[in-house]
């Protein structure tokens, strides 16, 4: 009888505890002071979802703006259309894939383009005629946003325009603001330094800051017409990406010196960091000189002792020498001063991509996974050493979202980075 009484008392206690169980209130996601109903993305290859040295459907789907747009749906975000290549032409412009490893070295092969409509007089891609919210144009510079001829020179832009080569005359600035929108992200300016860098300072120029300032100001002025809100991003130190940190002078020299201990490497390098002085001279290479990722190291010591004698130095197209590095870094700092100043004047959110890449170089942990800026194994950069993997783009999307939430008092949820892939291994 007593056991039954104790049992009844125990059950009654459970009922009381259950009735008193506190409820956890989950704050609903909110848009804060921003209107995300019609979001557009303005930018270059990063915005477009370029990866593995190409623009193709899978990369486009994993673009950081598309990831942002998915997260915006919970706070009133609308449909986000992209200029996707069709499933039948999913390989787009072609790209690179990791095929195998030989003696520990990656073997990277080419996937051929499937969306080329002509190669005469230049390569042009299949036209896109649907609705569009992603205005990412690979290779676009701030320097070009008001130039009407760009729509004929850039095939990624040309495929979005209604006209056909060579009749296009719509400027990028007019193109991106032709249709209504309520919110934007803008990440332009990378190529104003990057294209000079990846070509070893050959064939491309750094956009003068005297041009960058008024053009970037005009860009943001146009985007914020009517008080529209958005987020911009600074430009990272482009010399810190795997394209310039994977193949190094010390590594090449160490390989050569195993056979010839006294060997030295020679390069053709800029004589000074004075932009107006274009004199180049042969000198011994140092660790401060950056070798591009695509440098064919098999050339070293070959015909006429290539690279091992002052009479036949490594060509400057393969090397970003120390003075070129200094010039690039000075320009990037100046560009970022403009970006931050213009954004502050307009009350925009700013993603500090410059600071983020510096942190990434040291290594970060996301969802329990160690990530860094190493080529292939770092998890963030794709096979071209410049653009990102889906996981990398998800991280970028979250960095944008964090700045948006902080600026506009919104609570846009972050994407799950672990749901996105890094480099696909064979």
C-alpha positions as CSV (number, residue, x, y, z in Angstrom):
1,X,0.0,0.0,0.0
2,X,2.8,2.3,0.9
3,X,4.6,1.5,-2.4
4,X,1.5,2.6,-4.3
5,X,1.3,5.8,-2.4
6,X,5.0,6.6,-3.1
7,X,4.4,5.7,-6.8
8,X,1.4,8.1,-6.9
9,X,3.4,10.9,-5.3
10,X,6.3,10.3,-7.8
11,X,4.0,10.5,-10.8
12,X,2.3,13.6,-9.5
13,X,5.7,15.2,-9.1
14,X,6.6,14.4,-12.7
15,X,3.3,16.0,-13.8
16,X,4.1,19.1,-11.9
17,X,7.6,19.3,-13.3
18,X,6.3,18.8,-16.8
19,X,3.7,21.5,-16.3
20,X,6.5,23.9,-15.1
21,X,8.9,23.1,-18.0
22,X,10.1,26.4,-19.4
23,X,9.3,27.2,-23.0
24,X,12.2,28.5,-25.2
25,X,11.1,31.4,-27.3
26,X,12.8,31.4,-30.7
27,X,13.0,34.8,-32.2
28,X,11.5,34.8,-35.8
29,X,13.9,35.8,-38.5
30,X,13.4,39.4,-39.5
31,X,14.6,41.7,-42.3
32,X,15.2,44.5,-39.9
33,X,15.4,47.9,-41.7
34,X,16.2,46.3,-45.1
35,X,13.8,45.1,-47.9
36,X,15.1,41.9,-49.4
37,X,12.1,41.3,-51.7
38,X,14.1,42.0,-54.9
39,X,17.8,41.3,-54.4
40,X,20.4,41.8,-57.1
41,X,24.1,40.9,-57.1
42,X,26.6,43.2,-58.8
43,X,30.2,42.1,-59.4
44,X,32.7,40.1,-61.3
45,X,33.7,36.4,-61.5
46,X,33.3,35.9,-57.7
47,X,29.7,37.0,-58.0
48,X,29.0,34.9,-61.1
49,X,30.2,31.7,-59.4
50,X,33.3,31.3,-61.5
51,X,35.3,28.3,-60.4
52,X,38.0,25.9,-61.6
53,X,39.0,28.3,-64.3
54,X,35.6,28.4,-65.9
55,X,32.0,29.4,-65.6
56,X,29.7,26.4,-65.6
57,X,26.3,25.5,-64.3
58,X,27.3,23.7,-61.0
59,X,29.5,26.7,-60.1
60,X,26.8,29.2,-60.9
61,X,24.3,27.3,-58.7
62,X,26.8,27.6,-55.8
63,X,27.6,31.3,-56.3
64,X,27.7,33.2,-53.1
65,X,24.7,35.5,-54.2
66,X,22.6,32.4,-54.8
67,X,23.5,31.1,-51.4
68,X,22.6,34.5,-49.9
69,X,19.3,34.6,-51.8
70,X,18.4,31.2,-50.4
71,X,18.9,32.4,-46.8
72,X,17.0,35.6,-47.6
73,X,13.8,33.6,-48.3
74,X,13.1,33.4,-44.5
75,X,13.1,37.2,-44.2
76,X,11.0,38.1,-47.2
77,X,13.5,37.5,-50.0
78,X,11.9,36.9,-53.4
79,X,12.9,34.8,-56.4
80,X,16.5,35.0,-57.4
81,X,17.2,34.3,-61.0
82,X,20.6,33.5,-62.5
83,X,21.9,33.4,-66.1
84,X,22.5,29.7,-65.8
85,X,23.8,27.6,-68.6
86,X,21.3,25.0,-69.6
87,X,21.6,21.4,-68.4
88,X,22.4,20.4,-72.0
89,X,25.3,22.9,-71.9
90,X,26.1,22.5,-68.3
91,X,29.9,22.6,-68.8
92,X,29.5,26.2,-70.0
93,X,32.8,27.8,-70.9
94,X,34.7,24.7,-69.9
95,X,36.6,24.2,-66.6
96,X,39.3,22.2,-64.9
97,X,38.9,19.0,-62.8
98,X,41.2,17.0,-60.6
99,X,41.7,13.7,-62.5
100,X,44.3,11.9,-60.4
101,X,47.5,12.1,-58.4
102,X,50.9,10.9,-59.7
103,X,53.6,10.6,-57.1
104,X,51.6,12.8,-54.9
105,X,51.2,15.6,-57.4
106,X,47.7,16.5,-58.7
107,X,46.9,15.9,-62.3
108,X,44.4,18.5,-63.5
109,X,42.7,18.1,-66.8
110,X,40.3,20.2,-68.9
111,X,36.6,19.8,-69.3
112,X,35.6,21.1,-72.8
113,X,33.2,24.0,-73.3
114,X,29.6,23.1,-74.3
115,X,28.1,26.6,-74.5
116,X,30.1,28.2,-77.3
117,X,28.0,29.6,-80.1
118,X,30.9,30.8,-82.2
119,X,34.6,31.3,-82.1
120,X,34.8,33.9,-84.9
121,X,36.0,36.6,-84.5
122,X,36.0,35.9,-80.7
123,X,34.6,33.2,-78.5
124,X,31.0,33.9,-77.7
125,X,28.6,31.9,-75.5
126,X,25.0,30.8,-75.9
127,X,22.7,33.8,-75.2
128,X,20.8,34.0,-71.9
129,X,17.4,35.6,-72.3
130,X,15.5,34.8,-69.1
131,X,15.0,36.9,-65.9
132,X,18.2,37.8,-64.1
133,X,19.2,39.0,-60.6
134,X,22.9,38.0,-60.8
135,X,24.9,40.5,-62.7
136,X,28.3,38.9,-62.1
137,X,30.6,39.4,-65.1
138,X,33.9,37.5,-65.1
139,X,37.0,39.8,-65.9
140,X,35.0,43.0,-65.4
141,X,36.8,46.0,-63.9
142,X,35.4,49.1,-62.2
143,X,37.4,50.9,-64.9
144,X,35.0,49.5,-67.5
145,X,31.5,50.1,-66.0
146,X,30.7,53.1,-68.2
147,X,32.4,51.9,-71.4
148,X,29.8,50.9,-74.0
149,X,32.2,48.7,-76.0
150,X,32.6,46.2,-73.1
151,X,29.5,44.3,-74.2
152,X,31.3,43.3,-77.3
153,X,34.7,42.5,-75.8
154,X,33.6,40.4,-72.8
155,X,31.7,37.2,-73.9
156,X,30.2,36.7,-70.4
157,X,28.6,40.2,-70.6
158,X,27.7,39.7,-74.3
159,X,25.6,36.6,-73.5
160,X,23.4,38.6,-71.2
161,X,22.7,41.5,-73.6
162,X,19.8,41.5,-76.1
163,X,22.0,42.6,-79.0
164,X,24.6,40.5,-80.8
165,X,28.3,41.2,-81.3
166,X,29.4,43.7,-82.4
167,X,26.3,45.9,-82.0
168,X,26.0,46.1,-78.2
169,X,26.5,49.5,-76.6
170,X,24.8,49.2,-73.2
171,X,27.1,50.1,-70.4
172,X,27.4,47.8,-67.4
173,X,26.2,50.6,-65.1
174,X,23.0,51.1,-67.1
175,X,22.5,47.3,-67.5
176,X,22.5,46.6,-63.7
177,X,20.0,49.4,-62.9
178,X,17.5,48.9,-65.7
179,X,15.1,46.8,-63.7
180,X,13.6,47.5,-60.2
181,X,15.4,46.1,-57.1
182,X,15.2,46.7,-53.4
183,X,18.6,45.4,-52.1
184,X,22.0,44.8,-53.6
185,X,25.4,43.3,-53.0
186,X,28.3,44.8,-54.9
187,X,31.8,43.3,-55.1
188,X,33.7,45.0,-57.9
189,X,37.3,46.1,-58.1
190,X,39.1,42.7,-57.8
191,X,40.0,42.6,-61.4
192,X,41.4,46.2,-61.4
193,X,44.4,44.6,-59.6
194,X,43.9,40.9,-60.1
195,X,44.2,40.8,-63.9
196,X,47.5,42.6,-63.8
197,X,48.7,40.2,-61.1
198,X,47.8,36.9,-62.7
199,X,49.5,37.9,-65.9
200,X,52.7,38.6,-64.1
201,X,52.3,42.3,-64.8
202,X,52.3,41.7,-68.6
203,X,49.5,42.8,-71.0
204,X,47.3,44.3,-68.3
205,X,47.5,47.5,-66.2
206,X,46.5,48.5,-62.7
207,X,43.6,50.8,-62.7
208,X,44.9,54.2,-61.6
209,X,43.3,55.3,-58.4
210,X,42.4,58.6,-60.1
211,X,40.0,56.6,-62.3
212,X,38.9,54.2,-59.6
213,X,37.6,56.8,-57.2
214,X,35.1,58.6,-59.4
215,X,33.9,55.4,-61.1
216,X,33.3,53.5,-57.9
217,X,31.6,56.5,-56.4
218,X,29.3,56.7,-59.5
219,X,28.6,53.0,-59.2
220,X,27.4,53.2,-55.6
221,X,25.6,56.5,-56.2
222,X,23.6,54.8,-59.0
223,X,22.9,51.6,-56.9
224,X,21.7,53.6,-53.9
225,X,19.3,55.8,-55.9
226,X,16.1,56.3,-54.0
227,X,17.8,55.3,-50.7
228,X,18.2,51.6,-51.7
229,X,20.3,49.6,-49.2
230,X,23.0,47.0,-49.8
231,X,26.4,45.6,-48.9
232,X,29.7,46.0,-50.6
233,X,33.0,44.2,-50.2
234,X,36.6,45.3,-50.0
235,X,39.3,43.8,-52.3
236,X,41.6,41.1,-50.8
237,X,45.3,41.1,-51.1
238,X,45.3,39.3,-54.5
239,X,49.0,38.3,-54.0
240,X,48.0,36.1,-51.0
241,X,45.9,33.6,-53.0
242,X,47.1,30.1,-53.9
243,X,47.8,31.2,-57.5
244,X,50.9,33.0,-56.1
245,X,51.7,30.9,-53.0
246,X,51.8,27.3,-54.2
247,X,54.8,27.3,-56.6
248,X,57.6,29.2,-54.9
249,X,61.1,30.4,-55.7
250,X,62.6,28.5,-52.6
251,X,60.8,25.2,-53.7
252,X,62.1,25.5,-57.3
253,X,65.6,26.3,-56.1
254,X,65.7,23.5,-53.6
255,X,64.7,21.0,-56.4
256,X,67.4,22.3,-58.7
257,X,70.1,22.4,-56.0
258,X,69.6,18.7,-55.3
259,X,71.5,18.2,-58.6
260,X,73.5,21.4,-58.7
261,X,74.1,22.8,-55.2
262,X,75.4,26.1,-56.4
263,X,72.6,26.8,-58.8
264,X,70.7,30.1,-58.7
265,X,67.4,31.3,-60.3
266,X,67.3,34.4,-62.5
267,X,64.3,36.4,-63.4
268,X,63.5,39.4,-65.6
269,X,62.1,41.9,-63.0
270,X,60.8,45.4,-62.7
271,X,63.7,47.7,-61.7
272,X,61.7,49.9,-59.3
273,X,58.2,50.2,-57.7
274,X,57.7,53.5,-59.5
275,X,54.7,52.9,-61.7
276,X,56.0,55.3,-64.3
277,X,59.3,53.5,-64.6
278,X,58.8,50.5,-66.8
279,X,62.4,49.4,-66.9
280,X,63.1,45.7,-66.4
281,X,66.4,44.1,-65.5
282,X,67.7,40.6,-64.9
283,X,68.5,39.7,-61.3
284,X,68.6,36.7,-59.0
285,X,65.2,35.6,-57.7
286,X,64.3,35.9,-54.1
287,X,61.5,34.5,-51.9
288,X,59.8,37.9,-52.2
289,X,59.2,37.2,-55.9
290,X,56.0,35.2,-56.6
291,X,55.7,32.5,-59.2
292,X,52.3,32.0,-60.8
293,X,50.5,28.7,-60.3
294,X,50.6,27.7,-64.0
295,X,54.3,28.1,-64.4
296,X,55.7,25.0,-66.2
297,X,58.5,24.1,-63.9
298,X,59.8,21.6,-66.4
299,X,61.3,24.6,-68.3
300,X,63.9,25.1,-65.6
301,X,67.3,24.1,-66.8
302,X,66.0,23.1,-70.3
303,X,66.8,24.9,-73.5
304,X,69.8,27.2,-73.0
305,X,69.7,26.6,-69.2
306,X,66.4,28.4,-68.9
307,X,66.1,30.2,-65.6
308,X,69.6,29.2,-64.4
309,X,71.6,31.9,-66.1
310,X,71.3,35.7,-66.5
311,X,71.5,35.1,-70.2
312,X,68.1,33.2,-70.2
313,X,66.1,34.3,-67.2
314,X,62.5,33.2,-66.3
315,X,60.2,35.5,-68.3
316,X,58.4,38.2,-66.4
317,X,55.0,36.8,-67.5
318,X,55.6,33.9,-65.1
319,X,56.8,36.0,-62.1
320,X,55.2,38.7,-60.1
321,X,58.3,40.3,-58.8
322,X,58.7,42.1,-55.5
323,X,58.3,45.5,-57.0
324,X,55.1,44.4,-58.9
325,X,53.8,43.0,-55.6
326,X,54.4,46.3,-53.9
327,X,52.6,48.2,-56.6
328,X,49.6,45.9,-56.4
329,X,49.3,46.0,-52.6
330,X,49.5,49.8,-52.7
331,X,46.7,50.0,-55.3
332,X,44.5,47.5,-53.3
333,X,44.9,49.6,-50.2
334,X,43.9,52.7,-52.1
335,X,41.0,51.0,-53.7
336,X,39.8,49.8,-50.3
337,X,40.0,53.3,-48.8
338,X,37.6,54.4,-51.5
339,X,35.3,51.5,-51.0
340,X,35.1,52.0,-47.3
341,X,34.7,55.8,-47.6
342,X,31.9,55.6,-50.2
343,X,30.1,52.9,-48.3
344,X,30.3,54.9,-45.1
345,X,28.8,58.0,-46.8
346,X,25.9,55.9,-48.1
347,X,25.4,53.9,-44.9
348,X,26.1,50.5,-46.5
349,X,27.2,47.3,-44.9
350,X,30.8,46.3,-45.7
351,X,32.3,42.8,-45.9
352,X,36.0,43.2,-45.1
353,X,37.3,40.6,-47.7
354,X,40.8,42.0,-47.2
355,X,40.8,41.1,-43.5
356,X,39.0,37.9,-44.1
357,X,41.6,36.5,-46.5
358,X,44.4,37.4,-44.1
359,X,42.6,35.4,-41.4
360,X,42.1,32.5,-43.8
361,X,45.8,32.4,-44.5
362,X,46.4,31.6,-40.8
363,X,43.6,29.0,-40.9
364,X,40.0,29.0,-39.6
365,X,37.7,26.4,-38.2
366,X,34.1,26.3,-39.4
367,X,31.6,23.5,-38.4
368,X,34.5,21.7,-36.8
369,X,36.6,21.6,-40.1
370,X,40.0,23.2,-40.5
371,X,40.1,25.5,-43.5
372,X,42.9,27.6,-45.0
373,X,44.2,29.2,-48.2
374,X,46.3,26.3,-49.3
375,X,45.8,25.0,-52.9
376,X,43.4,22.0,-53.1
377,X,43.8,20.8,-49.5
378,X,42.7,24.1,-47.9
379,X,39.1,23.4,-48.8
380,X,38.3,27.0,-49.9
381,X,40.0,27.7,-53.2
382,X,39.1,25.9,-56.5
383,X,41.5,24.4,-59.0
384,X,42.4,27.7,-60.6
385,X,43.9,29.0,-57.3
386,X,41.9,32.2,-57.6
387,X,38.2,31.5,-57.3
388,X,36.4,29.4,-54.7
389,X,34.9,26.0,-54.1
390,X,31.2,25.7,-53.2
391,X,32.3,25.6,-49.5
392,X,34.4,28.8,-50.1
393,X,31.4,30.6,-51.6
394,X,29.2,29.5,-48.7
395,X,31.7,31.0,-46.3
396,X,31.7,34.3,-48.4
397,X,27.9,34.3,-48.4
398,X,27.9,34.0,-44.6
399,X,30.4,36.8,-44.2
400,X,28.2,39.1,-46.3
401,X,25.1,38.0,-44.2
402,X,26.9,38.8,-40.9
403,X,27.7,42.3,-42.1
404,X,24.1,42.8,-43.4
405,X,22.6,41.6,-40.1
406,X,24.9,43.9,-38.1
407,X,24.1,47.0,-40.3
408,X,20.4,46.6,-40.8
409,X,19.4,44.9,-37.6
410,X,18.2,41.8,-39.5
411,X,18.5,38.2,-38.5
412,X,19.1,36.4,-41.8
413,X,20.2,32.9,-41.0
414,X,23.6,31.7,-42.0
415,X,24.1,28.9,-44.5
416,X,25.4,25.5,-43.3
417,X,28.9,25.5,-44.7
418,X,29.3,21.8,-44.1
419,X,26.6,21.2,-46.6
420,X,28.8,22.5,-49.4
421,X,31.7,20.6,-51.1
422,X,35.4,21.5,-51.5
423,X,37.6,20.3,-54.4
424,X,36.2,17.0,-55.7
425,X,38.8,14.2,-55.4
426,X,39.0,11.4,-58.0
